[in-house]
Amino acid sequence: MTATTRREPAAAGIGTWLSDAWQMVKRNLIHIRRTPELLLDVTISPIMFVLLFSLVFGGAIDVPRDSYINFLMAGIFVQTIAFAGIYTGVLLANDLKNGMIDRFRSLPMSQSSVLTGRTLTDLLRATLAVAIMWLVGMAVGFRPSGGVLGGVGAVGLMLLFGFALSWIGVAMGALVRTPEALQGIIFAAVFPLTFVSSAFVDTATMPDWLEWFANRQPMTLVIDAVRSLTLDGTGGPAAVPAILWSVGILAVCFPLGIWAFNRRTLQ
């Protein structure tokens, strides 16, 4: 099959590209329905973290809030969104490894819609994770006092951040040869950033040099903005930097992901 059979958005039109992307989303959702364990990272894992930190560690951790669960939930939200976003790369790497992408290349469709469908599917997974965690948090004492607009703003910011990270996952999934290797890289990268942040403790309790880093890295900024939106109804001073980080990551990693994918699949 020659390259001329593959439609791209510029040639086929935005409507056709969106239609192809939606078909890929439906394909991915069918895959999840047939393999429900793909949802474990956005269902069971965050529930375990909420219960573990709130019920086991919560009484021993001092935070600048009247309730540790209110402080904690923003960190659990963003940690789960981060893992779900970058995990996009593992699912893409699986498709590359088992030859599914080669099958898509033989079809008269926009090849970039494969990536768009993958990232949009994982955005839906992230939305499911937020909904589940919100309910579990409420069950153990989470009381978001920021109102409806604050809650909507927090979810929107988290999904923007997760969507940006999903394109990091796309680039990594195209560059790394095996899904197993990528899983190790994700764990080694995301886990330290989560703990060296304001997710579980106040950064003021850290050594000065570590506090300086923690207060400026994107995970802390997004967590602080989400916490302020859910509890106070405003984004606070971290909101603008959090949005800028998210948009910046997306601006860099979107074209990088497309380039890496094309380089891998056209070899």
C-alpha positions in Angstrom: 0.0 0.0 0.0 1.5 3.3 -1.0 1.7 6.5 1.0 -0.9 8.1 -1.2 -3.6 5.9 0.4 -3.1 7.5 3.8 -5.2 10.6 4.3 -3.8 13.5 6.4 -5.9 16.4 7.9 -4.6 18.9 5.4 -5.6 16.8 2.4 -8.7 15.0 3.7 -10.3 17.9 5.7 -10.7 18.4 9.4 -14.1 16.7 9.3 -12.6 13.5 8.0 -9.7 13.6 10.4 -12.1 14.0 13.3 -14.2 11.1 12.0 -11.1 8.9 11.9 -10.1 10.0 15.4 -13.5 9.1 16.7 -13.3 5.7 15.1 -10.0 5.2 16.9 -11.6 6.3 20.2 -14.3 3.7 19.7 -11.8 1.1 18.9 -9.9 1.9 22.0 -13.0 1.8 24.2 -14.0 -1.6 22.8 -10.5 -2.8 23.7 -11.0 -1.5 27.2 -14.3 -3.3 27.5 -12.8 -6.5 26.4 -9.7 -6.0 28.7 -11.1 -4.2 31.8 -7.8 -4.6 33.6 -6.6 -1.6 31.6 -8.7 0.5 34.0 -6.9 -0.7 37.1 -4.5 2.3 37.1 -7.4 4.8 37.1 -9.7 2.9 39.5 -8.1 0.6 42.1 -4.8 2.3 42.5 -6.1 5.8 43.3 -8.7 4.4 45.7 -5.9 2.6 47.5 -3.8 5.8 47.7 -6.8 7.8 49.1 -7.5 5.2 51.8 -3.9 4.5 52.6 -2.9 8.1 53.1 -6.1 9.4 54.7 -6.7 6.5 57.1 -3.2 5.3 57.8 -0.9 8.2 57.5 -3.3 11.1 57.8 -3.2 11.4 61.6 0.6 11.7 61.6 1.0 14.4 59.0 0.5 18.1 59.8 -0.8 20.3 56.9 -1.8 23.9 56.6 -5.5 22.8 56.4 -8.0 21.8 59.0 -8.4 18.4 57.4 -5.7 16.2 55.9 -8.2 14.6 53.4 -9.0 18.0 52.0 -5.3 18.7 51.6 -4.6 15.2 50.2 -7.2 14.9 47.4 -5.6 17.4 45.1 -2.4 15.4 45.2 -4.1 12.1 44.6 -6.1 13.7 41.7 -3.0 15.0 39.9 -0.8 12.0 40.6 -3.4 9.7 39.0 -3.9 12.1 36.1 -0.1 12.2 35.6 0.3 8.4 35.5 -2.8 8.0 33.3 -1.5 10.6 30.9 2.0 9.2 30.4 0.6 5.6 30.4 -0.7 6.5 26.9 2.8 5.7 25.8 2.6 2.1 27.1 -0.6 1.5 25.2 0.9 3.0 22.0 4.0 0.9 22.5 1.9 -2.2 22.7 0.1 -1.3 19.4 3.5 -0.8 17.8 4.9 -4.0 19.1 2.0 -6.2 18.1 1.8 -4.8 14.6 -1.5 -3.0 15.0 -0.1 0.3 13.8 1.2 -1.4 10.6 -2.4 -2.5 9.9 -3.7 1.1 10.4 -1.0 2.3 7.9 -2.6 0.1 5.3 -5.9 1.8 5.6 -7.1 5.0 3.8 -7.1 7.1 7.0 -5.3 9.9 8.6 -2.4 8.4 10.5 -2.3 11.3 13.0 -5.8 10.3 14.0 -4.3 7.2 15.6 -2.5 9.4 18.1 -5.4 11.7 18.6 -7.7 8.8 19.3 -5.3 7.3 21.7 -4.8 10.6 23.7 -8.6 11.4 23.7 -9.3 7.9 25.0 -6.9 8.4 27.8 -8.6 11.7 28.5 -11.8 9.8 29.0 -10.0 7.3 31.3 -8.7 10.3 33.3 -12.2 11.7 33.6 -13.4 8.4 35.0 -10.5 8.4 37.5 -11.4 11.9 38.7 -15.1 10.9 39.2 -14.2 7.8 41.1 -11.7 9.5 43.4 -14.1 12.4 44.0 -16.7 10.0 45.3 -14.3 7.9 47.4 -12.8 11.1 48.8 -16.3 12.3 49.8 -16.9 9.0 51.5 -13.9 9.4 53.7 -14.4 13.1 54.6 -13.4 15.2 51.6 -15.4 18.4 51.6 -14.7 20.6 48.6 -15.9 24.1 49.6 -14.9 25.8 46.4 -18.3 25.4 44.8 -19.4 24.2 41.4 -17.2 26.6 39.4 -14.2 25.8 41.5 -14.7 22.1 41.0 -15.2 22.5 37.2 -12.1 24.6 37.0 -10.1 22.1 38.9 -11.2 19.2 36.7 -10.5 21.3 33.6 -7.0 22.1 34.7 -6.3 18.5 35.6 -7.5 17.3 32.2 -5.4 19.9 30.4 -2.4 18.8 32.4 -3.2 15.1 31.7 -3.7 15.7 28.0 -0.3 17.5 27.8 1.4 14.6 29.6 -0.3 12.1 27.2 1.8 13.6 24.4 4.9 13.0 26.4 3.7 9.5 26.6 3.2 9.4 22.8 6.8 10.5 22.2 8.1 8.1 24.7 6.0 5.2 23.4 7.3 5.8 19.9 11.0 6.1 21.0 11.1 3.2 23.5 11.2 -0.2 21.9 9.2 -2.2 24.5 6.2 -1.4 26.7 8.0 -3.0 29.7 10.9 -0.6 29.5 8.6 2.3 29.2 6.7 1.3 32.3 9.9 1.3 34.3 10.8 4.8 32.9 7.3 6.2 33.8 7.6 4.9 37.4 11.1 6.2 37.8 10.1 9.7 36.5 6.6 10.3 37.8 6.8 8.8 41.3 9.7 11.0 42.6 8.1 14.1 41.1 4.9 13.3 42.9 6.5 12.8 46.3 8.8 15.8 45.9 5.8 18.1 45.6 2.9 19.4 47.7 0.9 16.2 47.0 1.1 14.6 50.4 3.0 17.1 52.7 3.6 20.8 53.0 6.8 21.6 51.0 7.9 23.9 53.9 8.8 20.7 55.9 11.4 19.8 53.2 15.1 20.9 53.3 15.6 24.3 51.8 17.1 23.1 48.5 14.4 20.5 48.0 11.7 22.9 48.9 13.0 25.3 46.3 12.7 22.6 43.6 9.4 21.3 44.8 7.7 24.7 44.8 8.7 25.3 41.1 8.1 22.0 39.5 4.9 21.6 37.5 3.3 18.9 39.6 3.3 21.2 42.7 2.0 24.1 40.7 -0.9 22.0 39.3 -1.6 20.4 42.7 -1.7 23.8 44.4 -4.0 25.3 41.8 -6.3 22.3 42.0 -6.3 22.4 45.8 -7.1 26.1 45.8 -9.9 25.7 43.2 -11.6 22.8 45.1 -11.3 24.3 48.5 -11.4 28.1 47.9 -13.0 28.5 44.6 -10.1 30.4 43.0 -6.9 29.2 41.4 -4.6 31.2 43.6 -1.1 32.2 42.6 -0.3 28.8 41.2 -3.1 28.8 38.6 -1.4 30.8 35.8 2.0 29.0 36.1 0.2 25.6 36.1 -1.7 26.5 32.9 1.5 27.8 31.3 3.4 24.6 32.2 0.5 22.5 30.7 0.3 24.6 27.5 4.1 24.6 27.2 4.4 20.8 27.6 1.7 20.4 25.0 3.3 22.9 22.5 6.6 21.0 22.7 5.5 17.4 23.0 2.6 17.5 20.4 4.9 18.0 17.4 7.6 15.9 19.1 5.2 13.0 19.5 4.0 13.3 15.8 7.6 13.4 14.6 8.7 10.4 16.8 5.6 8.4 15.7 6.2 9.1 12.0 9.9 8.3 12.4 9.1 5.0 14.0 6.4 3.9 11.7 8.0 5.0 8.4 11.2 3.2 8.9 
